[in-house]
Amino acid sequence: MAEGLKRVLTDIQGSLSSITFSMKKCIDDGLEMNLDDMDGLGHRLILLAECFKAPLKEFKHTVLMITLMDAGLSIRNRVKELKARGVVTEDTVFFVEIYSFMKLIEESIASGEYYEELDKIYWRKLNEDLRTRT
């Protein structure tokens, strides 16, 4: 299980790296000029979540899939809103916060910290389950 989960996380991290790189560029170059690109990045996050839904479910870690899906849907909804009303400062803050959160996930997977914390949770839950059965 450990190697399989590490492989899945590495694949997710690789995709997230590309997405966060493009996201940062869209933000830095000005959201007004990059709304379609940002919408596409939201779509890519949704596809990433869908692509890894089954393996993450198998490893009982659907929270990552839900997080990616929610980020993608939030981006796409905000882009629709911005196309109707225009971009204001709060919108840039919104996208920077999503970028920062996705970047944090990406970096914690790359460093191994993400897997280590999942492993701790897994063993703690297993021990709790064993205690409640005896």
PyMOL commands that set and color helices and strands:
alter all, ss='L'
color gray80, all
select helices_A, chain A and resi 2-29+31-33+35-51+53-58+62-85+89-111+113-133
alter helices_A, ss='H'
color red, helices_A
deselect
rebuild
show_as cartoon
